């Protein structure tokens, strides 16, 4: 299922926008003229061999030690580009939406995303973005909330 189909099926309100090419979450914030804290940066990690989608603001990075402790994992590492290409075949690398259920994996959301009521994220390409309320994002992604973000 693709992102717009999932959003429509779940009955959430969202805005799909087109922007200049943005390869990073910070670039997306600039292209959309919004603060980085409102842009969700998806980061895929492997915890004991299982992929997990982590949703963190563009203004933050992931503290892998904190994440390892919260997941009670022995081994944790970032997914590499070859793994990302295999997991997200219909997305441009680095432009996957932060909704793990689209790709058969759980989603973890950093608690710092609660700071804003609206969020924006890439919609599968480096030129398309989705903006919605945080409540609708939580409805769609069904994330578990954790504390693993560290402000840049």
Helices and strands as residue ranges (DSSP letters): H 3-9, E 15-18, H 25-32, G 36-38, E 40-47, E 50-57, E 60-62, H 64-71, E 76-78, H 81-87, G 100-103, E 106-110, G 111-115, E 118-122, E 128-133, H 134-141, E 144-146, E 149-151
